[in-house]
Amino acid sequence: MTLEERMSSNSRGGSVSSTCGGDTHFAGIEEKSGWLQKWTNYLKGYRQRWFVLDSHANLSYYR
């Protein structure tokens, strides 16, 4: 499944923005994405999420 398909699907997602502010672009930094483990709560523990770090240092994740 492509990133576009994941983002347009009905899955819930979240994001975390960098503290740099503005429309900062980090030269030479390419988009990175992959599966990571995210802590949800004590009952469910860690859950696998698809994380995306874009060239503007925005970190997003999707179920």
N, CA, C, O and CB atoms as a CASP TS submission, in Angstrom:
PFRMAT TS
TARGET T0000
AUTHOR 0000-0000-0000
METHOD Language model
MODEL 1
PARENT N/A
ATOM      1  N   MET     1       0.854  -1.178   0.000  1.00  0.00           N
ATOM      2  CA  MET     1       0.000   0.000   0.000  1.00  0.00           C
ATOM      3  C   MET     1       0.898   1.239   0.000  1.00  0.00           C
ATOM      4  O   MET     1       1.854   1.317   0.772  1.00  0.00           O
ATOM      5  CB  MET     1      -0.971  -0.001   1.233  1.00  0.00           C
ATOM      6  N   THR     2       0.592   2.191  -0.855  1.00  0.00           N
ATOM      7  CA  THR     2       1.398   3.404  -0.942  1.00  0.00           C
ATOM      8  C   THR     2       1.021   4.380   0.160  1.00  0.00           C
ATOM      9  O   THR     2      -0.007   4.228   0.821  1.00  0.00           O
ATOM     10  CB  THR     2       1.231   4.063  -2.312  1.00  0.00           C
ATOM     11  N   LEU     3       1.868   5.386   0.346  1.00  0.00           N
ATOM     12  CA  LEU     3       1.608   6.413   1.356  1.00  0.00           C
ATOM     13  C   LEU     3       0.304   7.137   1.065  1.00  0.00           C
ATOM     14  O   LEU     3      -0.473   7.410   1.980  1.00  0.00           O
ATOM     15  CB  LEU     3       2.767   7.416   1.415  1.00  0.00           C
ATOM     16  N   GLU     4       0.058   7.448  -0.201  1.00  0.00           N
ATOM     17  CA  GLU     4      -1.172   8.151  -0.566  1.00  0.00           C
ATOM     18  C   GLU     4      -2.404   7.323  -0.219  1.00  0.00           C
ATOM     19  O   GLU     4      -3.404   7.864   0.253  1.00  0.00           O
ATOM     20  CB  GLU     4      -1.172   8.488  -2.061  1.00  0.00           C
ATOM     21  N   GLU     5      -2.336   6.010  -0.451  1.00  0.00           N
ATOM     22  CA  GLU     5      -3.454   5.136  -0.113  1.00  0.00           C
ATOM     23  C   GLU     5      -3.668   5.090   1.391  1.00  0.00           C
ATOM     24  O   GLU     5      -4.806   5.083   1.860  1.00  0.00           O
ATOM     25  CB  GLU     5      -3.216   3.728  -0.656  1.00  0.00           C
ATOM     26  N   ARG     6      -2.584   5.057   2.144  1.00  0.00           N
ATOM     27  CA  ARG     6      -2.700   5.043   3.605  1.00  0.00           C
ATOM     28  C   ARG     6      -3.330   6.326   4.123  1.00  0.00           C
ATOM     29  O   ARG     6      -4.184   6.296   5.009  1.00  0.00           O
ATOM     30  CB  ARG     6      -1.329   4.842   4.248  1.00  0.00           C
ATOM     31  N   MET     7      -2.903   7.453   3.565  1.00  0.00           N
ATOM     32  CA  MET     7      -3.396   8.739   4.046  1.00  0.00           C
ATOM     33  C   MET     7      -4.856   8.954   3.679  1.00  0.00           C
ATOM     34  O   MET     7      -5.585   9.618   4.416  1.00  0.00           O
ATOM     35  CB  MET     7      -2.552   9.868   3.486  1.00  0.00           C
ATOM     36  N   SER     8      -5.299   8.398   2.543  1.00  0.00           N
ATOM     37  CA  SER     8      -6.674   8.609   2.115  1.00  0.00           C
ATOM     38  C   SER     8      -7.625   7.552   2.668  1.00  0.00           C
ATOM     39  O   SER     8      -8.840   7.681   2.522  1.00  0.00           O
ATOM     40  CB  SER     8      -6.745   8.620   0.609  1.00  0.00           C
ATOM     41  N   SER     9      -7.090   6.513   3.299  1.00  0.00           N
ATOM     42  CA  SER     9      -7.945   5.468   3.845  1.00  0.00           C
ATOM     43  C   SER     9      -8.662   5.970   5.099  1.00  0.00           C
ATOM     44  O   SER     9      -8.406   7.075   5.578  1.00  0.00           O
ATOM     45  CB  SER     9      -7.120   4.205   4.164  1.00  0.00           C
ATOM     46  N   ASN    10      -9.545   5.152   5.609  1.00  0.00           N
ATOM     47  CA  ASN    10     -10.334   5.529   6.778  1.00  0.00           C
ATOM     48  C   ASN    10      -9.591   5.339   8.088  1.00  0.00           C
ATOM     49  O   ASN    10     -10.174   5.539   9.154  1.00  0.00           O
ATOM     50  CB  ASN    10     -11.602   4.737   6.810  1.00  0.00           C
ATOM     51  N   SER    11      -8.324   4.960   8.040  1.00  0.00           N
ATOM     52  CA  SER    11      -7.580   4.738   9.277  1.00  0.00           C
ATOM     53  C   SER    11      -7.309   6.048   9.994  1.00  0.00           C
ATOM     54  O   SER    11      -7.129   7.096   9.374  1.00  0.00           O
ATOM     55  CB  SER    11      -6.268   4.018   8.989  1.00  0.00           C
ATOM     56  N   ARG    12      -7.283   5.963  11.296  1.00  0.00           N
ATOM     57  CA  ARG    12      -6.995   7.142  12.107  1.00  0.00           C
ATOM     58  C   ARG    12      -5.505   7.357  12.141  1.00  0.00           C
ATOM     59  O   ARG    12      -4.726   6.405  12.095  1.00  0.00           O
ATOM     60  CB  ARG    12      -7.559   6.997  13.538  1.00  0.00           C
ATOM     61  N   GLY    13      -5.112   8.606  12.222  1.00  0.00           N
ATOM     62  CA  GLY    13      -3.692   8.926  12.265  1.00  0.00           C
ATOM     63  C   GLY    13      -3.434  10.070  13.210  1.00  0.00           C
ATOM     64  O   GLY    13      -4.370  10.701  13.701  1.00  0.00           O
ATOM     65  N   GLY    14      -2.191  10.339  13.464  1.00  0.00           N
ATOM     66  CA  GLY    14      -1.792  11.452  14.300  1.00  0.00           C
ATOM     67  C   GLY    14      -0.539  12.067  13.730  1.00  0.00           C
ATOM     68  O   GLY    14       0.095  11.501  12.839  1.00  0.00           O
ATOM     69  N   SER    15      -0.191  13.208  14.236  1.00  0.00           N
ATOM     70  CA  SER    15       1.039  13.825  13.753  1.00  0.00           C
ATOM     71  C   SER    15       1.675  14.651  14.854  1.00  0.00           C
ATOM     72  O   SER    15       1.012  15.096  15.791  1.00  0.00           O
ATOM     73  CB  SER    15       0.766  14.697  12.521  1.00  0.00           C
ATOM     74  N   VAL    16       2.952  14.839  14.720  1.00  0.00           N
ATOM     75  CA  VAL    16       3.725  15.664  15.631  1.00  0.00           C
ATOM     76  C   VAL    16       4.554  16.589  14.769  1.00  0.00           C
ATOM     77  O   VAL    16       5.273  16.128  13.883  1.00  0.00           O
ATOM     78  CB  VAL    16       4.622  14.803  16.595  1.00  0.00           C
ATOM     79  N   SER    17       4.467  17.895  15.012  1.00  0.00           N
ATOM     80  CA  SER    17       5.223  18.855  14.215  1.00  0.00           C
ATOM     81  C   SER    17       6.514  19.229  14.925  1.00  0.00           C
ATOM     82  O   SER    17       6.625  19.124  16.146  1.00  0.00           O
ATOM     83  CB  SER    17       4.383  20.110  13.935  1.00  0.00           C
ATOM     84  N   SER    18       7.475  19.661  14.142  1.00  0.00           N
ATOM     85  CA  SER    18       8.742  20.095  14.718  1.00  0.00           C
ATOM     86  C   SER    18       8.566  21.444  15.397  1.00  0.00           C
ATOM     87  O   SER    18       7.565  22.129  15.183  1.00  0.00           O
ATOM     88  CB  SER    18       9.838  20.173  13.636  1.00  0.00           C
ATOM     89  N   THR    19       9.531  21.819  16.206  1.00  0.00           N
ATOM     90  CA  THR    19       9.476  23.106  16.896  1.00  0.00           C
ATOM     91  C   THR    19      10.176  24.201  16.105  1.00  0.00           C
ATOM     92  O   THR    19      10.326  25.317  16.602  1.00  0.00           O
ATOM     93  CB  THR    19      10.099  22.988  18.275  1.00  0.00           C
ATOM     94  N   CYS    20      10.610  23.904  14.878  1.00  0.00           N
ATOM     95  CA  CYS    20      11.314  24.894  14.061  1.00  0.00           C
ATOM     96  C   CYS    20      10.380  25.999  13.595  1.00  0.00           C
ATOM     97  O   CYS    20      10.799  27.148  13.453  1.00  0.00           O
ATOM     98  CB  CYS    20      11.960  24.223  12.856  1.00  0.00           C
ATOM     99  N   GLY    21       9.117  25.661  13.356  1.00  0.00           N
ATOM    100  CA  GLY    21       8.143  26.643  12.902  1.00  0.00           C
ATOM    101  C   GLY    21       8.346  27.014  11.451  1.00  0.00           C
ATOM    102  O   GLY    21       9.378  26.708  10.853  1.00  0.00           O
ATOM    103  N   GLY    22       7.348  27.679  10.891  1.00  0.00           N
ATOM    104  CA  GLY    22       7.439  28.135   9.513  1.00  0.00           C
ATOM    105  C   GLY    22       7.444  26.988   8.524  1.00  0.00           C
ATOM    106  O   GLY    22       7.096  25.854   8.853  1.00  0.00           O
ATOM    107  N   ASP    23       7.846  27.308   7.309  1.00  0.00           N
ATOM    108  CA  ASP    23       7.896  26.316   6.243  1.00  0.00           C
ATOM    109  C   ASP    23       9.348  25.912   6.017  1.00  0.00           C
ATOM    110  O   ASP    23       9.869  26.038   4.909  1.00  0.00           O
ATOM    111  CB  ASP    23       7.259  26.867   4.933  1.00  0.00           C
ATOM    112  N   THR    24       9.978  25.437   7.044  1.00  0.00           N
ATOM    113  CA  THR    24      11.390  25.084   6.996  1.00  0.00           C
ATOM    114  C   THR    24      11.589  23.835   6.147  1.00  0.00           C
ATOM    115  O   THR    24      10.849  22.860   6.276  1.00  0.00           O
ATOM    116  CB  THR    24      11.944  24.866   8.414  1.00  0.00           C
ATOM    117  N   HIS    25      12.593  23.873   5.278  1.00  0.00           N
ATOM    118  CA  HIS    25      12.957  22.708   4.481  1.00  0.00           C
ATOM    119  C   HIS    25      14.409  22.377   4.794  1.00  0.00           C
ATOM    120  O   HIS    25      15.285  23.232   4.670  1.00  0.00           O
ATOM    121  CB  HIS    25      12.745  22.966   2.943  1.00  0.00           C
ATOM    122  N   PHE    26      14.660  21.155   5.195  1.00  0.00           N
ATOM    123  CA  PHE    26      16.006  20.745   5.543  1.00  0.00           C
ATOM    124  C   PHE    26      16.686  20.196   4.300  1.00  0.00           C
ATOM    125  O   PHE    26      16.322  19.131   3.801  1.00  0.00           O
ATOM    126  CB  PHE    26      15.994  19.697   6.681  1.00  0.00           C
ATOM    127  N   ALA    27      17.673  20.925   3.806  1.00  0.00           N
ATOM    128  CA  ALA    27      18.376  20.547   2.581  1.00  0.00           C
ATOM    129  C   ALA    27      19.035  19.184   2.743  1.00  0.00           C
ATOM    130  O   ALA    27      19.684  18.910   3.752  1.00  0.00           O
ATOM    131  CB  ALA    27      19.428  21.607   2.212  1.00  0.00           C
ATOM    132  N   GLY    28      18.861  18.347   1.751  1.00  0.00           N
ATOM    133  CA  GLY    28      19.495  17.037   1.761  1.00  0.00           C
ATOM    134  C   GLY    28      18.767  15.989   2.573  1.00  0.00           C
ATOM    135  O   GLY    28      19.214  14.844   2.624  1.00  0.00           O
ATOM    136  N   ILE    29      17.670  16.334   3.206  1.00  0.00           N
ATOM    137  CA  ILE    29      16.901  15.376   3.999  1.00  0.00           C
ATOM    138  C   ILE    29      15.764  14.842   3.140  1.00  0.00           C
ATOM    139  O   ILE    29      14.934  15.609   2.653  1.00  0.00           O
ATOM    140  CB  ILE    29      16.353  16.032   5.310  1.00  0.00           C
ATOM    141  N   GLU    30      15.726  13.535   2.957  1.00  0.00           N
ATOM    142  CA  GLU    30      14.652  12.942   2.180  1.00  0.00           C
ATOM    143  C   GLU    30      13.594  12.376   3.119  1.00  0.00           C
ATOM    144  O   GLU    30      13.846  12.186   4.308  1.00  0.00           O
ATOM    145  CB  GLU    30      15.195  11.845   1.242  1.00  0.00           C
ATOM    146  N   GLU    31      12.420  12.110   2.583  1.00  0.00           N
ATOM    147  CA  GLU    31      11.340  11.545   3.383  1.00  0.00           C
ATOM    148  C   GLU    31      11.701  10.131   3.812  1.00  0.00           C
ATOM    149  O   GLU    31      12.227   9.342   3.027  1.00  0.00           O
ATOM    150  CB  GLU    31      10.013  11.550   2.596  1.00  0.00           C
ATOM    151  N   LYS    32      11.413   9.826   5.063  1.00  0.00           N
ATOM    152  CA  LYS    32      11.643   8.490   5.610  1.00  0.00           C
ATOM    153  C   LYS    32      10.316   7.960   6.123  1.00  0.00           C
ATOM    154  O   LYS    32       9.514   8.720   6.667  1.00  0.00           O
ATOM    155  CB  LYS    32      12.722   8.509   6.748  1.00  0.00           C
ATOM    156  N   SER    33      10.074   6.672   5.960  1.00  0.00           N
ATOM    157  CA  SER    33       8.842   6.076   6.462  1.00  0.00           C
ATOM    158  C   SER    33       9.081   4.611   6.781  1.00  0.00           C
ATOM    159  O   SER    33       9.979   3.975   6.228  1.00  0.00           O
ATOM    160  CB  SER    33       7.693   6.232   5.440  1.00  0.00           C
ATOM    161  N   GLY    34       8.267   4.091   7.677  1.00  0.00           N
ATOM    162  CA  GLY    34       8.380   2.688   8.031  1.00  0.00           C
ATOM    163  C   GLY    34       7.563   2.352   9.264  1.00  0.00           C
ATOM    164  O   GLY    34       6.955   3.225   9.885  1.00  0.00           O
ATOM    165  N   TRP    35       7.560   1.078   9.606  1.00  0.00           N
ATOM    166  CA  TRP    35       6.822   0.597  10.766  1.00  0.00           C
ATOM    167  C   TRP    35       7.643   0.802  12.030  1.00  0.00           C
ATOM    168  O   TRP    35       8.833   0.491  12.071  1.00  0.00           O
ATOM    169  CB  TRP    35       6.452  -0.885  10.599  1.00  0.00           C
ATOM    170  N   LEU    36       6.988   1.333  13.065  1.00  0.00           N
ATOM    171  CA  LEU    36       7.589   1.490  14.384  1.00  0.00           C
ATOM    172  C   LEU    36       6.583   1.041  15.431  1.00  0.00           C
ATOM    173  O   LEU    36       5.396   0.901  15.138  1.00  0.00           O
ATOM    174  CB  LEU    36       8.032   2.963  14.632  1.00  0.00           C
ATOM    175  N   GLN    37       7.052   0.815  16.645  1.00  0.00           N
ATOM    176  CA  GLN    37       6.181   0.460  17.756  1.00  0.00           C
ATOM    177  C   GLN    37       5.870   1.709  18.564  1.00  0.00           C
ATOM    178  O   GLN    37       6.782   2.443  18.946  1.00  0.00           O
ATOM    179  CB  GLN    37       6.830  -0.627  18.649  1.00  0.00           C
ATOM    180  N   LYS    38       4.579   1.960  18.829  1.00  0.00           N
ATOM    181  CA  LYS    38       4.142   3.121  19.609  1.00  0.00           C
ATOM    182  C   LYS    38       3.423   2.627  20.859  1.00  0.00           C
ATOM    183  O   LYS    38       2.562   1.752  20.777  1.00  0.00           O
ATOM    184  CB  LYS    38       3.211   4.056  18.764  1.00  0.00           C
ATOM    185  N   TRP    39       3.774   3.182  22.013  1.00  0.00           N
ATOM    186  CA  TRP    39       3.109   2.827  23.264  1.00  0.00           C
ATOM    187  C   TRP    39       1.702   3.404  23.254  1.00  0.00           C
ATOM    188  O   TRP    39       1.529   4.601  23.024  1.00  0.00           O
ATOM    189  CB  TRP    39       3.912   3.343  24.496  1.00  0.00           C
ATOM    190  N   THR    40       0.682   2.562  23.502  1.00  0.00           N
ATOM    191  CA  THR    40      -0.699   3.042  23.529  1.00  0.00           C
ATOM    192  C   THR    40      -1.211   3.164  24.960  1.00  0.00           C
ATOM    193  O   THR    40      -1.615   4.249  25.377  1.00  0.00           O
ATOM    194  CB  THR    40      -1.605   2.106  22.727  1.00  0.00           C
ATOM    195  N   ASN    41      -1.199   2.078  25.710  1.00  0.00           N
ATOM    196  CA  ASN    41      -1.614   2.111  27.113  1.00  0.00           C
ATOM    197  C   ASN    41      -1.197   0.807  27.791  1.00  0.00           C
ATOM    198  O   ASN    41      -0.630  -0.080  27.153  1.00  0.00           O
ATOM    199  CB  ASN    41      -3.156   2.330  27.236  1.00  0.00           C
ATOM    200  N   TYR    42      -1.477   0.700  29.070  1.00  0.00           N
ATOM    201  CA  TYR    42      -1.038  -0.474  29.814  1.00  0.00           C
ATOM    202  C   TYR    42      -1.786  -1.744  29.423  1.00  0.00           C
ATOM    203  O   TYR    42      -1.235  -2.838  29.554  1.00  0.00           O
ATOM    204  CB  TYR    42      -1.204  -0.230  31.284  1.00  0.00           C
ATOM    205  N   LEU    43      -3.008  -1.632  28.953  1.00  0.00           N
ATOM    206  CA  LEU    43      -3.756  -2.819  28.549  1.00  0.00           C
ATOM    207  C   LEU    43      -3.298  -3.348  27.197  1.00  0.00           C
ATOM    208  O   LEU    43      -3.148  -4.558  27.023  1.00  0.00           O
ATOM    209  CB  LEU    43      -5.239  -2.510  28.502  1.00  0.00           C
ATOM    210  N   LYS    44      -3.077  -2.457  26.243  1.00  0.00           N
ATOM    211  CA  LYS    44      -2.708  -2.873  24.886  1.00  0.00           C
ATOM    212  C   LYS    44      -1.209  -2.871  24.641  1.00  0.00           C
ATOM    213  O   LYS    44      -0.734  -3.525  23.713  1.00  0.00           O
ATOM    214  CB  LYS    44      -3.370  -1.979  23.882  1.00  0.00           C
ATOM    215  N   GLY    45      -0.453  -2.143  25.461  1.00  0.00           N
ATOM    216  CA  GLY    45       1.003  -2.110  25.301  1.00  0.00           C
ATOM    217  C   GLY    45       1.428  -1.389  24.032  1.00  0.00           C
ATOM    218  O   GLY    45       0.870  -0.352  23.674  1.00  0.00           O
ATOM    219  N   TYR    46       2.422  -1.949  23.359  1.00  0.00           N
ATOM    220  CA  TYR    46       2.936  -1.351  22.125  1.00  0.00           C
ATOM    221  C   TYR    46       2.121  -1.835  20.932  1.00  0.00           C
ATOM    222  O   TYR    46       1.740  -3.004  20.863  1.00  0.00           O
ATOM    223  CB  TYR    46       4.432  -1.692  21.931  1.00  0.00           C
ATOM    224  N   ARG    47       1.859  -0.933  19.998  1.00  0.00           N
ATOM    225  CA  ARG    47       1.145  -1.249  18.765  1.00  0.00           C
ATOM    226  C   ARG    47       1.960  -0.774  17.582  1.00  0.00           C
ATOM    227  O   ARG    47       2.649   0.244  17.649  1.00  0.00           O
ATOM    228  CB  ARG    47      -0.260  -0.608  18.753  1.00  0.00           C
ATOM    229  N   GLN    48       1.871  -1.524  16.499  1.00  0.00           N
ATOM    230  CA  GLN    48       2.608  -1.158  15.300  1.00  0.00           C
ATOM    231  C   GLN    48       1.901  -0.023  14.570  1.00  0.00           C
ATOM    232  O   GLN    48       0.690  -0.074  14.355  1.00  0.00           O
ATOM    233  CB  GLN    48       2.771  -2.373  14.374  1.00  0.00           C
ATOM    234  N   ARG    49       2.661   1.003  14.189  1.00  0.00           N
ATOM    235  CA  ARG    49       2.144   2.160  13.461  1.00  0.00           C
ATOM    236  C   ARG    49       3.067   2.464  12.292  1.00  0.00           C
ATOM    237  O   ARG    49       4.269   2.206  12.360  1.00  0.00           O
ATOM    238  CB  ARG    49       2.009   3.397  14.393  1.00  0.00           C
ATOM    239  N   TRP    50       2.507   3.013  11.222  1.00  0.00           N
ATOM    240  CA  TRP    50       3.275   3.453  10.059  1.00  0.00           C
ATOM    241  C   TRP    50       3.644   4.911  10.281  1.00  0.00           C
ATOM    242  O   TRP    50       2.763   5.770  10.322  1.00  0.00           O
ATOM    243  CB  TRP    50       2.466   3.265   8.721  1.00  0.00           C
ATOM    244  N   PHE    51       4.931   5.206  10.423  1.00  0.00           N
ATOM    245  CA  PHE    51       5.412   6.561  10.675  1.00  0.00           C
ATOM    246  C   PHE    51       6.011   7.147   9.409  1.00  0.00           C
ATOM    247  O   PHE    51       6.632   6.440   8.615  1.00  0.00           O
ATOM    248  CB  PHE    51       6.447   6.570  11.811  1.00  0.00           C
ATOM    249  N   VAL    52       5.816   8.464   9.228  1.00  0.00           N
ATOM    250  CA  VAL    52       6.389   9.191   8.096  1.00  0.00           C
ATOM    251  C   VAL    52       7.065  10.444   8.628  1.00  0.00           C
ATOM    252  O   VAL    52       6.439  11.244   9.324  1.00  0.00           O
ATOM    253  CB  VAL    52       5.295   9.550   7.032  1.00  0.00           C
ATOM    254  N   LEU    53       8.344  10.618   8.304  1.00  0.00           N
ATOM    255  CA  LEU    53       9.092  11.827   8.622  1.00  0.00           C
ATOM    256  C   LEU    53       9.380  12.510   7.297  1.00  0.00           C
ATOM    257  O   LEU    53      10.163  12.001   6.495  1.00  0.00           O
ATOM    258  CB  LEU    53      10.421  11.513   9.425  1.00  0.00           C
ATOM    259  N   ASP    54       8.752  13.669   7.055  1.00  0.00           N
ATOM    260  CA  ASP    54       8.935  14.341   5.765  1.00  0.00           C
ATOM    261  C   ASP    54      10.112  15.305   5.793  1.00  0.00           C
ATOM    262  O   ASP    54      10.759  15.478   6.826  1.00  0.00           O
ATOM    263  CB  ASP    54       7.666  15.089   5.373  1.00  0.00           C
ATOM    264  N   SER    55      10.383  15.928   4.658  1.00  0.00           N
ATOM    265  CA  SER    55      11.549  16.806   4.525  1.00  0.00           C
ATOM    266  C   SER    55      11.400  18.110   5.290  1.00  0.00           C
ATOM    267  O   SER    55      12.355  18.881   5.384  1.00  0.00           O
ATOM    268  CB  SER    55      11.799  17.109   3.074  1.00  0.00           C
ATOM    269  N   HIS    56      10.204  18.372   5.844  1.00  0.00           N
ATOM    270  CA  HIS    56       9.967  19.568   6.659  1.00  0.00           C
ATOM    271  C   HIS    56      10.009  19.232   8.147  1.00  0.00           C
ATOM    272  O   HIS    56       9.607  20.047   8.977  1.00  0.00           O
ATOM    273  CB  HIS    56       8.614  20.204   6.299  1.00  0.00           C
ATOM    274  N   ALA    57      10.489  18.045   8.487  1.00  0.00           N
ATOM    275  CA  ALA    57      10.616  17.552   9.861  1.00  0.00           C
ATOM    276  C   ALA    57       9.267  17.369  10.545  1.00  0.00           C
ATOM    277  O   ALA    57       9.170  17.510  11.764  1.00  0.00           O
ATOM    278  CB  ALA    57      11.468  18.502  10.674  1.00  0.00           C
ATOM    279  N   ASN    58       8.221  17.057   9.775  1.00  0.00           N
ATOM    280  CA  ASN    58       6.913  16.725  10.335  1.00  0.00           C
ATOM    281  C   ASN    58       6.837  15.213  10.492  1.00  0.00           C
ATOM    282  O   ASN    58       7.064  14.470   9.537  1.00  0.00           O
ATOM    283  CB  ASN    58       5.748  17.259   9.431  1.00  0.00           C
ATOM    284  N   LEU    59       6.519  14.761  11.699  1.00  0.00           N
ATOM    285  CA  LEU    59       6.392  13.341  11.976  1.00  0.00           C
ATOM    286  C   LEU    59       4.916  13.001  12.071  1.00  0.00           C
ATOM    287  O   LEU    59       4.201  13.559  12.904  1.00  0.00           O
ATOM    288  CB  LEU    59       7.142  12.949  13.279  1.00  0.00           C
ATOM    289  N   SER    60       4.450  12.085  11.221  1.00  0.00           N
ATOM    290  CA  SER    60       3.057  11.647  11.214  1.00  0.00           C
ATOM    291  C   SER    60       3.024  10.141  11.382  1.00  0.00           C
ATOM    292  O   SER    60       3.970   9.446  11.011  1.00  0.00           O
ATOM    293  CB  SER    60       2.332  12.076   9.906  1.00  0.00           C
ATOM    294  N   TYR    61       1.916   9.630  11.952  1.00  0.00           N
ATOM    295  CA  TYR    61       1.769   8.188  12.048  1.00  0.00           C
ATOM    296  C   TYR    61       0.333   7.794  11.767  1.00  0.00           C
ATOM    297  O   TYR    61      -0.594   8.585  11.943  1.00  0.00           O
ATOM    298  CB  TYR    61       2.203   7.687  13.426  1.00  0.00           C
ATOM    299  N   TYR    62       0.167   6.548  11.324  1.00  0.00           N
ATOM    300  CA  TYR    62      -1.131   6.033  10.902  1.00  0.00           C
ATOM    301  C   TYR    62      -1.291   4.618  11.421  1.00  0.00           C
ATOM    302  O   TYR    62      -0.309   3.892  11.579  1.00  0.00           O
ATOM    303  CB  TYR    62      -1.278   6.074   9.359  1.00  0.00           C
ATOM    304  N   ARG    63      -2.531   4.225  11.686  1.00  0.00           N
ATOM    305  CA  ARG    63      -2.834   2.859  12.116  1.00  0.00           C
ATOM    306  C   ARG    63      -2.683   1.906  10.970  1.00  0.00           C
ATOM    307  O   ARG    63      -2.895   0.705  11.134  1.00  0.00           O
ATOM    308  CB  ARG    63      -4.238   2.762  12.692  1.00  0.00           C
TER
END
